[in-house]
Amino acid sequence: MKITVTEIETASRTALIAHGAGEFQAGEVARAVARAEALGNVICGLYYLESYCTQLASGRVNGTVEPAVSQPRGGAVLSDAKFGFAQPAFTRALPLAIQAARENGVATLAVAHAHTCTSVGFFTEQIAAAGLIGIGMTNASPVVAPPGGNAAVIGTNPIAMTVPGDSGPRMHFDFSTSAVALGKITMAKAAGEAIPPGWAVDSDGTPTTDPDAALGGALVSAGGYKGWGLGLMVELLAAGMTGSVNSLDVKGLKLPDGPPHGLGQFYILLDPATYGDDFSDRFARVADVVAAQDGARLPGAHRRAMDVIDVPDTLWQSVQTLTKG
């Protein structure tokens, strides 16, 4: 079905309110769902709406709590989500973090005790819209085993970076430090398809192309030890710096009930003019060489938001059911 992004946001907001979210909280989450769909990021869009609603009803996420924002140091802002959604916690703290970054040249924003934030890039692009470089990361439920291992220790632990430009981001990337997002495995299973080699291992640590075996085993890191190191970096910053839970202590993100996620997100806001006016020239030097090569591009260069989305009939019918509570 052809559905507009506005319709997706409205339906998502209605569904979340029908299952117990407050108007502000529902609006912020719905905005993230719609943005993900507009950018073709189906894993972080309507794919998650049913679990949001189910977990609101079960109490696994608090849909009405007001985040507590504080500034423990001049360049550090903390937003305690209080086991609510990550999006409203970020929104409440962003103005203070932007102000701190402009005053100090750099600032960090820690979101603590939050529900899964799905796309980290949704947040870093908001930082870039203020003219700042945004770097963000979050941990997640454990699905990634260390190289040579067979038991999950960390989550997909994504990292994102957005560089501001005059008419939108000059560069944007948002990817998991695992070889693939867990949702790609569950989608392959639902479709009865094999997964590519290099995505996962089974419970014995043996590489597998069987999605069932992968779900009983673990994902692997992108780039082997290199991705593993990045994933650990994300884990230590997202959990350790925010005082939130380790990936090891989070149950499956889409399970209908159980303890709250309690995850952390960690953002770094950088003023590109802090040390002078060289940043733009240095960026342009690289961008020009990339642009001169046929088929080459900077991350996010071809990223365009859509106004109308092809939504599977069954998924949109499910959304309509959710709007009725």
Buried (B, 14 or more C-beta within 10 A) or exposed (E): EEBBBEBBBBBBBBBBBBBBBBEBBBBBBBBBBBBBBBBEBBBBBBBBBBBBBBBBBBEBBBBBBBBBBEBEEEBBBBBBBBBBBBBBBBBBBBEBBBBBBBEBBBBBBBBBBBBBBBBBBBBBBBBBBBBBBBBBBBBBBBBBBBBEBBEBBBBBBBBBBBBBBEEBBBBBBBBBBBBBBBBBBBBBBEEEEEBEEEBBBBBEBEBBBBBEBBBEBBBBBBEEEEBBEBBBBBBBBBBEBBEBBBBBBBBBBBBEEEEBBBBBBBBBBBBBBEEEEEBBEEBEEEBEEEEEEEEEEBBBBEBEEEEEBEBEEEBBEBBEEBBEE
